[in-house]
Amino acid sequence: MDPMMQDSVNLRIQAMNKRVSDAQDADLYYYNQPIKELRGGARVLVNGREMGMFASYSYLGLIGHPRINAAAKEAIDRYGTGTHGVRTLAGSLAIHEELEETIANFKRAEAAITFTSGYVTNLSVVATLLGRGDYVISDKLNHASIVDGCLMSGAKFLRFHHNDMQALEQRLQQVPDGAAKLVIADAVFSMDGDVIDFPKVVELCRRYHAWLMIDEAHSVGVLGKSGRGIEEHFNLEGAIDIKMGTLSKTIPSVGGYIAGRKDLINYLRHACRAYIFSAALPPAQAAAAKAAFEVILDEPWRVEKVGVNGQRFIQGLKGNGFDTLLTETAIVPVVCGEDETAYLMTREAQHHGVFVLPVVSPAVAPGLARLRATVTAAHELEEIDHAIQVITEAGRKIGVI
Ligand SMILES: Cc1ncc(COP(=O)(O)O)c(C=O)c1O
Protein backbone atom coordinates (compact mmCIF):
# COMPACT_ATOMS: atom_id res chain seq x y z
CA MET A 1 0.00 0.00 0.00
CA ASP A 2 1.30 3.41 -0.97
CA PRO A 3 1.80 5.33 2.34
CA MET A 4 1.23 8.62 0.50
CA MET A 5 -2.25 7.64 -0.64
CA GLN A 6 -4.71 9.77 1.34
CA ASP A 7 -7.38 7.16 2.06
CA SER A 8 -9.05 7.04 5.46
CA VAL A 9 -6.74 4.31 6.75
CA ASN A 10 -3.61 6.29 5.96
CA LEU A 11 -5.17 9.43 7.41
CA ARG A 12 -5.84 7.65 10.68
CA ILE A 13 -2.31 6.25 10.79
CA GLN A 14 -0.79 9.65 10.06
CA ALA A 15 -2.96 11.47 12.62
CA MET A 16 -1.94 9.09 15.40
CA ASN A 17 1.71 9.17 14.42
CA LYS A 18 1.66 12.96 14.48
CA ARG A 19 0.08 12.99 17.94
CA VAL A 20 2.81 10.64 19.16
CA SER A 21 5.70 12.52 17.57
CA ASP A 22 4.40 15.89 18.83
CA ALA A 23 4.36 14.49 22.38
CA GLN A 24 7.82 12.96 21.92
CA ASP A 25 9.23 16.23 20.53
CA ALA A 26 7.89 18.09 23.56
CA ASP A 27 9.38 15.44 25.88
CA LEU A 28 5.88 14.68 27.13
CA TYR A 29 5.49 11.10 25.94
CA TYR A 30 4.60 8.65 28.71
CA TYR A 31 3.14 5.76 26.73
CA ASN A 32 4.47 2.31 27.68
CA GLN A 33 7.27 3.63 29.86
CA PRO A 34 9.59 0.69 30.50
CA ILE A 35 9.96 -0.42 34.10
CA LYS A 36 13.31 -2.05 34.38
CA GLU A 37 13.01 -3.53 37.86
CA LEU A 38 10.56 -3.82 40.71
CA ARG A 39 12.25 -2.99 43.98
CA GLY A 40 10.09 -4.30 46.78
CA GLY A 41 6.35 -3.88 46.56
CA ALA A 42 6.20 -0.13 46.09
CA ARG A 43 9.34 1.02 44.27
CA VAL A 44 10.35 0.74 40.61
CA LEU A 45 13.39 1.50 38.49
CA VAL A 46 12.45 3.63 35.47
CA ASN A 47 14.95 5.34 33.15
CA GLY A 48 17.73 4.56 35.60
CA ARG A 49 15.90 6.21 38.52
CA GLU A 50 14.23 4.56 41.48
CA MET A 51 10.75 5.94 42.12
CA GLY A 52 7.79 5.28 44.38
CA MET A 53 5.24 3.23 42.42
CA PHE A 54 1.90 5.09 42.35
CA ALA A 55 0.54 3.56 39.15
CA SER A 56 0.13 -0.08 40.14
CA TYR A 57 -2.99 -2.24 39.92
CA SER A 58 -1.42 -4.69 42.34
CA TYR A 59 -3.73 -3.34 45.03
CA LEU A 60 -2.70 -5.78 47.73
CA GLY A 61 1.00 -5.61 46.90
CA LEU A 62 1.07 -9.26 45.89
CA ILE A 63 3.50 -9.00 42.96
CA GLY A 64 6.59 -10.91 44.02
CA HIS A 65 4.91 -12.54 47.04
CA PRO A 66 7.15 -15.55 47.87
CA ARG A 67 4.29 -18.03 48.14
CA ILE A 68 2.85 -16.94 44.79
CA ASN A 69 6.25 -17.02 43.07
CA ALA A 70 6.91 -20.48 44.51
CA ALA A 71 3.56 -21.76 43.18
CA ALA A 72 4.39 -20.48 39.70
CA LYS A 73 7.86 -22.09 39.74
CA GLU A 74 6.46 -25.39 40.96
CA ALA A 75 3.88 -25.36 38.14
CA ILE A 76 6.64 -24.87 35.57
CA ASP A 77 8.54 -27.83 37.00
CA ARG A 78 5.41 -29.93 36.88
CA TYR A 79 3.81 -28.86 33.59
CA GLY A 80 6.41 -26.82 31.66
CA THR A 81 5.58 -23.40 30.28
CA GLY A 82 2.73 -24.07 27.84
CA THR A 83 -0.52 -25.94 27.52
CA HIS A 84 -0.22 -27.74 24.18
CA GLY A 85 -2.92 -25.50 22.71
CA VAL A 86 -6.62 -24.90 23.17
CA ARG A 87 -8.01 -26.48 26.27
CA THR A 88 -10.87 -28.36 24.62
CA LEU A 89 -8.55 -30.20 22.26
CA ALA A 90 -5.22 -30.42 24.03
CA GLY A 91 -4.56 -28.20 26.95
CA SER A 92 -6.80 -28.74 29.99
CA LEU A 93 -4.62 -29.32 33.03
CA ALA A 94 -5.46 -30.14 36.63
CA ILE A 95 -4.19 -26.67 37.62
CA HIS A 96 -6.92 -25.04 35.48
CA GLU A 97 -9.62 -26.98 37.27
CA GLU A 98 -8.05 -26.25 40.65
CA LEU A 99 -7.93 -22.54 39.83
CA GLU A 100 -11.56 -22.48 38.73
CA GLU A 101 -12.64 -24.28 41.90
CA THR A 102 -10.63 -21.78 43.99
CA ILE A 103 -12.27 -18.84 42.21
CA ALA A 104 -15.75 -20.31 42.63
CA ASN A 105 -15.13 -20.72 46.37
CA PHE A 106 -13.64 -17.24 46.72
CA LYS A 107 -16.57 -15.67 44.88
CA ARG A 108 -19.04 -17.90 46.74
CA ALA A 109 -20.41 -19.18 43.44
CA GLU A 110 -21.31 -22.66 42.19
CA ALA A 111 -18.69 -22.68 39.44
CA ALA A 112 -16.16 -20.59 37.50
CA ILE A 113 -14.50 -20.50 34.09
CA THR A 114 -11.22 -18.80 33.16
CA PHE A 115 -10.05 -17.03 30.00
CA THR A 116 -6.67 -15.70 28.90
CA SER A 117 -7.41 -12.06 29.65
CA GLY A 118 -9.97 -9.89 31.34
CA TYR A 119 -10.54 -8.06 28.08
CA VAL A 120 -11.34 -11.26 26.22
CA THR A 121 -13.58 -12.41 29.06
CA ASN A 122 -15.88 -9.40 28.75
CA LEU A 123 -15.78 -9.40 24.97
CA SER A 124 -16.56 -13.03 24.57
CA VAL A 125 -19.02 -13.55 27.42
CA VAL A 126 -21.29 -10.61 26.59
CA ALA A 127 -21.23 -11.57 22.91
CA THR A 128 -21.98 -15.22 23.71
CA LEU A 129 -24.84 -14.56 26.10
CA LEU A 130 -26.61 -11.92 24.01
CA GLY A 131 -27.66 -11.63 20.40
CA ARG A 132 -30.05 -9.80 18.11
CA GLY A 133 -33.38 -9.08 19.81
CA ASP A 134 -31.77 -8.90 23.28
CA TYR A 135 -30.93 -5.73 25.21
CA VAL A 136 -27.77 -4.76 27.05
CA ILE A 137 -27.81 -1.76 29.40
CA SER A 138 -24.38 -0.42 30.27
CA ASP A 139 -23.00 2.39 32.46
CA LYS A 140 -21.40 5.11 30.32
CA LEU A 141 -18.06 4.78 32.10
CA ASN A 142 -17.80 0.99 31.78
CA HIS A 143 -14.49 -0.43 30.63
CA ALA A 144 -13.72 -0.62 26.91
CA SER A 145 -13.85 -4.42 26.95
CA ILE A 146 -17.49 -4.27 28.07
CA VAL A 147 -18.35 -1.72 25.39
CA ASP A 148 -16.68 -3.88 22.75
CA GLY A 149 -18.52 -6.99 23.96
CA CYS A 150 -21.84 -5.15 23.82
CA LEU A 151 -21.14 -3.98 20.26
CA MET A 152 -19.97 -7.42 19.14
CA SER A 153 -23.07 -9.13 20.58
CA GLY A 154 -25.46 -7.48 18.11
CA ALA A 155 -27.89 -6.83 20.99
CA LYS A 156 -29.58 -3.47 21.28
CA PHE A 157 -27.01 -1.41 23.18
CA LEU A 158 -28.45 1.11 25.67
CA ARG A 159 -26.16 3.24 27.82
CA PHE A 160 -27.09 5.14 30.97
CA HIS A 161 -25.51 8.22 32.50
CA HIS A 162 -22.72 7.26 34.87
CA ASN A 163 -24.01 5.77 38.13
CA ASP A 164 -27.41 7.46 37.64
CA MET A 165 -30.05 5.07 38.88
CA GLN A 166 -32.97 7.05 37.49
CA ALA A 167 -31.38 6.84 34.06
CA LEU A 168 -30.87 3.10 34.51
CA GLU A 169 -34.53 2.66 35.41
CA GLN A 170 -35.61 4.63 32.34
CA ARG A 171 -33.50 2.36 30.18
CA LEU A 172 -35.02 -0.74 31.78
CA GLN A 173 -38.48 0.66 31.05
CA GLN A 174 -37.55 1.07 27.39
CA VAL A 175 -37.05 -2.67 26.89
CA PRO A 176 -40.07 -4.34 25.28
CA ASP A 177 -41.91 -6.99 27.31
CA GLY A 178 -40.41 -10.44 27.01
CA ALA A 179 -37.01 -9.34 25.66
CA ALA A 180 -33.95 -10.62 27.53
CA LYS A 181 -31.99 -7.84 29.20
CA LEU A 182 -28.58 -7.64 30.82
CA VAL A 183 -27.43 -4.79 33.04
CA ILE A 184 -23.67 -4.47 33.17
CA ALA A 185 -21.35 -2.22 35.18
CA ASP A 186 -17.91 -1.99 36.71
CA ALA A 187 -17.98 -2.42 40.50
CA VAL A 188 -15.21 0.19 40.87
CA PHE A 189 -14.74 2.43 37.85
CA SER A 190 -11.27 2.11 36.45
CA MET A 191 -10.56 5.78 35.71
CA ASP A 192 -12.55 7.43 38.52
CA GLY A 193 -12.28 4.98 41.44
CA ASP A 194 -15.92 5.43 42.46
CA VAL A 195 -18.24 2.56 43.35
CA ILE A 196 -21.44 1.64 41.52
CA ASP A 197 -24.66 2.15 43.50
CA PHE A 198 -24.87 -1.58 43.87
CA PRO A 199 -27.90 -1.93 46.22
CA LYS A 200 -30.02 0.14 43.84
CA VAL A 201 -28.77 -1.68 40.73
CA VAL A 202 -29.63 -5.00 42.37
CA GLU A 203 -33.09 -3.77 43.34
CA LEU A 204 -33.79 -2.52 39.80
CA CYS A 205 -32.56 -5.72 38.18
CA ARG A 206 -34.82 -7.74 40.45
CA ARG A 207 -37.80 -5.47 39.81
CA TYR A 208 -37.38 -5.51 36.03
CA HIS A 209 -36.22 -9.15 35.73
CA ALA A 210 -32.85 -8.24 34.24
CA TRP A 211 -29.65 -10.27 34.38
CA LEU A 212 -26.85 -8.53 36.27
CA MET A 213 -23.18 -8.72 35.28
CA ILE A 214 -20.56 -6.87 37.35
CA ASP A 215 -16.91 -6.42 36.41
CA GLU A 216 -14.84 -6.74 39.60
CA ALA A 217 -11.45 -5.90 38.04
CA HIS A 218 -10.81 -3.15 40.61
CA SER A 219 -12.91 -4.36 43.54
CA VAL A 220 -11.52 -7.82 44.31
CA GLY A 221 -9.06 -7.39 47.17
CA VAL A 222 -10.26 -3.82 47.66
CA LEU A 223 -13.95 -4.09 48.64
CA GLY A 224 -15.42 -6.33 51.30
CA LYS A 225 -13.94 -7.24 54.66
CA SER A 226 -12.10 -10.25 53.27
CA GLY A 227 -11.56 -8.71 49.81
CA ARG A 228 -14.18 -10.80 48.07
CA GLY A 229 -15.62 -7.78 46.30
CA ILE A 230 -18.76 -5.72 46.01
CA GLU A 231 -21.33 -8.28 47.17
CA GLU A 232 -19.43 -8.70 50.43
CA HIS A 233 -18.98 -4.92 50.75
CA PHE A 234 -22.73 -4.28 50.61
CA ASN A 235 -23.69 -7.50 52.36
CA LEU A 236 -25.62 -8.63 49.29
CA GLU A 237 -24.12 -12.05 48.69
CA GLY A 238 -25.52 -13.83 45.66
CA ALA A 239 -26.95 -10.69 44.02
CA ILE A 240 -24.79 -10.84 40.87
CA ASP A 241 -25.70 -13.36 38.18
CA ILE A 242 -22.47 -13.05 36.20
CA LYS A 243 -19.45 -12.23 38.38
CA MET A 244 -16.60 -11.12 36.16
CA GLY A 245 -13.03 -10.46 37.27
CA THR A 246 -9.46 -10.28 36.04
CA LEU A 247 -6.34 -12.10 37.16
CA SER A 248 -4.07 -9.19 36.24
CA LYS A 249 -4.55 -6.64 38.99
CA THR A 250 -4.97 -7.63 42.65
CA ILE A 251 -4.23 -11.16 41.44
CA PRO A 252 -0.64 -10.88 40.13
CA SER A 253 -1.02 -13.03 37.04
CA VAL A 254 -2.92 -12.67 33.79
CA GLY A 255 -6.36 -13.85 32.67
CA GLY A 256 -10.02 -13.30 33.40
CA TYR A 257 -12.89 -15.28 34.86
CA ILE A 258 -16.62 -15.58 35.26
CA ALA A 259 -18.14 -17.09 38.38
CA GLY A 260 -21.82 -17.94 38.67
CA ARG A 261 -24.43 -20.67 38.45
CA LYS A 262 -23.26 -24.11 37.33
CA ASP A 263 -25.52 -24.19 34.27
CA LEU A 264 -24.34 -20.73 33.18
CA ILE A 265 -20.66 -21.71 33.44
CA ASN A 266 -21.33 -24.99 31.65
CA TYR A 267 -23.02 -23.07 28.85
CA LEU A 268 -20.09 -20.64 28.53
CA ARG A 269 -17.62 -23.54 28.49
CA HIS A 270 -19.41 -25.01 25.49
CA ALA A 271 -20.32 -21.80 23.65
CA CYS A 272 -17.69 -19.09 24.24
CA ARG A 273 -15.49 -18.83 21.18
CA ALA A 274 -12.62 -17.27 23.16
CA TYR A 275 -12.62 -20.37 25.37
CA ILE A 276 -13.02 -22.94 22.61
CA PHE A 277 -10.72 -21.44 20.00
CA SER A 278 -7.92 -19.92 22.07
CA ALA A 279 -5.15 -21.50 24.14
CA ALA A 280 -5.52 -21.90 27.91
CA LEU A 281 -3.72 -19.90 30.58
CA PRO A 282 -0.07 -20.96 30.98
CA PRO A 283 0.34 -23.27 34.00
CA ALA A 284 2.61 -20.89 35.91
CA GLN A 285 0.03 -18.09 35.61
CA ALA A 286 -2.83 -20.37 36.64
CA ALA A 287 -0.87 -21.58 39.68
CA ALA A 288 0.13 -18.02 40.64
CA ALA A 289 -3.50 -16.91 40.43
CA LYS A 290 -4.69 -19.81 42.56
CA ALA A 291 -2.06 -19.10 45.22
CA ALA A 292 -2.97 -15.39 45.21
CA PHE A 293 -6.63 -16.04 46.07
CA GLU A 294 -5.42 -18.18 48.98
CA VAL A 295 -2.99 -15.48 50.17
CA ILE A 296 -5.78 -12.87 50.19
CA LEU A 297 -7.80 -14.99 52.61
CA ASP A 298 -4.76 -15.88 54.72
CA GLU A 299 -3.44 -12.29 54.98
CA PRO A 300 -6.54 -10.14 55.61
CA TRP A 301 -4.36 -7.25 56.89
CA ARG A 302 -3.62 -6.43 53.26
CA VAL A 303 -7.28 -5.66 52.50
CA GLU A 304 -7.52 -3.43 55.54
CA LYS A 305 -4.26 -1.67 54.67
CA VAL A 306 -5.20 -0.79 51.10
CA GLY A 307 -8.39 0.78 52.48
CA VAL A 308 -6.49 2.87 55.03
CA ASN A 309 -3.87 3.87 52.45
CA GLY A 310 -6.53 4.86 49.92
CA GLN A 311 -8.25 7.15 52.42
CA ARG A 312 -4.94 8.74 53.45
CA PHE A 313 -4.08 9.49 49.81
CA ILE A 314 -7.53 10.82 48.87
CA GLN A 315 -7.89 13.02 51.94
CA GLY A 316 -4.34 14.40 51.58
CA LEU A 317 -4.80 15.36 47.92
CA LYS A 318 -8.31 16.73 48.43
CA GLY A 319 -7.18 18.69 51.47
CA ASN A 320 -4.52 20.36 49.34
CA GLY A 321 -7.13 21.47 46.80
CA PHE A 322 -7.12 18.76 44.12
CA ASP A 323 -10.28 17.48 42.48
CA THR A 324 -10.24 13.70 42.96
CA LEU A 325 -13.79 13.23 41.64
CA LEU A 326 -15.89 10.76 43.65
CA THR A 327 -13.27 8.14 44.36
CA GLU A 328 -13.60 6.03 47.49
CA THR A 329 -10.99 3.42 46.65
CA ALA A 330 -7.33 2.84 45.79
CA ILE A 331 -7.75 4.48 42.36
CA VAL A 332 -7.29 8.20 42.85
CA PRO A 333 -7.82 10.48 39.85
CA VAL A 334 -5.98 13.79 40.17
CA VAL A 335 -7.83 15.97 37.69
CA CYS A 336 -5.51 18.23 35.68
CA GLY A 337 -7.75 19.52 32.86
CA GLU A 338 -6.12 19.62 29.44
CA ASP A 339 -4.03 16.70 28.18
CA GLU A 340 -0.87 18.76 28.20
CA THR A 341 -1.35 19.76 31.83
CA ALA A 342 -1.58 16.07 32.76
CA TYR A 343 1.65 15.40 30.86
CA LEU A 344 3.40 18.29 32.64
CA MET A 345 2.19 17.05 36.02
CA THR A 346 3.49 13.57 35.19
CA ARG A 347 6.90 14.94 34.22
CA GLU A 348 7.15 16.98 37.38
CA ALA A 349 6.04 14.12 39.66
CA GLN A 350 8.38 11.62 38.03
CA HIS A 351 11.22 14.12 38.18
CA HIS A 352 10.75 14.13 41.95
CA GLY A 353 10.63 10.37 42.28
CA VAL A 354 6.89 9.61 42.14
CA PHE A 355 5.94 7.25 39.32
CA VAL A 356 2.46 8.26 38.15
CA LEU A 357 1.02 8.19 34.65
CA PRO A 358 -1.44 10.43 32.82
CA VAL A 359 -4.78 9.43 31.34
CA VAL A 360 -5.95 11.63 28.50
CA SER A 361 -8.76 11.65 25.93
CA PRO A 362 -10.25 9.53 24.47
CA ALA A 363 -9.79 7.30 27.55
CA VAL A 364 -11.46 10.08 29.57
CA ALA A 365 -13.60 13.04 28.48
CA PRO A 366 -11.70 16.00 26.96
CA GLY A 367 -10.90 18.54 29.67
CA LEU A 368 -10.78 15.85 32.35
CA ALA A 369 -7.25 14.61 31.72
CA ARG A 370 -5.73 13.40 34.95
CA LEU A 371 -3.04 11.58 36.79
CA ARG A 372 -4.55 8.21 37.49
CA ALA A 373 -2.72 7.57 40.73
CA THR A 374 -3.11 4.43 42.82
CA VAL A 375 -2.05 3.25 46.23
CA THR A 376 -1.56 -0.32 47.35
CA ALA A 377 -1.12 -2.31 50.53
CA ALA A 378 2.63 -2.25 49.82
CA HIS A 379 2.88 1.49 50.60
CA GLU A 380 3.82 2.82 54.00
CA LEU A 381 2.09 5.98 55.23
CA GLU A 382 5.30 8.05 54.95
CA GLU A 383 5.61 7.08 51.26
CA ILE A 384 2.02 8.16 50.66
CA ASP A 385 2.57 11.46 52.45
CA HIS A 386 5.70 12.04 50.38
CA ALA A 387 3.78 11.40 47.13
CA ILE A 388 1.04 13.81 48.26
CA GLN A 389 3.70 16.45 48.87
CA VAL A 390 5.37 15.92 45.48
CA ILE A 391 2.06 15.99 43.57
CA THR A 392 0.98 19.07 45.52
CA GLU A 393 4.17 20.94 44.69
CA ALA A 394 3.77 19.95 41.04
CA GLY A 395 0.15 21.12 41.09
CA ARG A 396 1.14 24.53 42.51
CA LYS A 397 3.98 24.97 40.05
CA ILE A 398 1.85 24.06 37.02
CA GLY A 399 -1.22 25.88 38.25
CA VAL A 400 -3.60 22.96 38.74
CA ILE A 401 -4.26 24.07 42.31
C1 LIG B 1 -12.73 -2.68 34.54
C2 LIG B 1 -11.82 -3.52 33.70
N1 LIG B 1 -12.31 -4.61 33.10
C3 LIG B 1 -11.54 -5.39 32.33
C4 LIG B 1 -10.21 -5.10 32.11
C5 LIG B 1 -9.37 -5.98 31.24
O1 LIG B 1 -8.62 -6.83 32.02
P1 LIG B 1 -7.20 -7.38 31.56
O2 LIG B 1 -6.23 -6.26 31.59
O3 LIG B 1 -6.93 -8.43 32.57
O4 LIG B 1 -7.38 -7.93 30.18
C6 LIG B 1 -9.64 -3.99 32.73
C7 LIG B 1 -8.21 -3.71 32.53
O5 LIG B 1 -7.64 -2.72 32.45
C8 LIG B 1 -10.47 -3.16 33.53
O6 LIG B 1 -9.98 -2.05 34.12
PDBQT file of the ligand as one rigid body, heavy atoms in Angstrom, charges set to zero:
ROOT
HETATM    1  C1  LIG A 501     -12.732  -2.679  34.538  1.00  0.00    +0.000 C 
HETATM    2  C2  LIG A 501     -11.816  -3.520  33.697  1.00  0.00    +0.000 A 
HETATM    3  N1  LIG A 501     -12.305  -4.611  33.097  1.00  0.00    +0.000 NA
HETATM    4  C3  LIG A 501     -11.537  -5.390  32.326  1.00  0.00    +0.000 A 
HETATM    5  C4  LIG A 501     -10.209  -5.103  32.111  1.00  0.00    +0.000 A 
HETATM    6  C5  LIG A 501      -9.373  -5.978  31.238  1.00  0.00    +0.000 C 
HETATM    7  O1  LIG A 501      -8.618  -6.829  32.016  1.00  0.00    +0.000 OA
HETATM    8  P1  LIG A 501      -7.204  -7.381  31.560  1.00  0.00    +0.000 P 
HETATM    9  O2  LIG A 501      -6.233  -6.256  31.590  1.00  0.00    +0.000 OA
HETATM   10  O3  LIG A 501      -6.932  -8.431  32.567  1.00  0.00    +0.000 OA
HETATM   11  O4  LIG A 501      -7.375  -7.928  30.180  1.00  0.00    +0.000 OA
HETATM   12  C6  LIG A 501      -9.642  -3.992  32.732  1.00  0.00    +0.000 A 
HETATM   13  C7  LIG A 501      -8.205  -3.705  32.535  1.00  0.00    +0.000 C 
HETATM   14  O5  LIG A 501      -7.643  -2.717  32.447  1.00  0.00    +0.000 OA
HETATM   15  C8  LIG A 501     -10.469  -3.163  33.528  1.00  0.00    +0.000 A 
HETATM   16  O6  LIG A 501      -9.980  -2.050  34.115  1.00  0.00    +0.000 OA
ENDROOT
TORSDOF 0
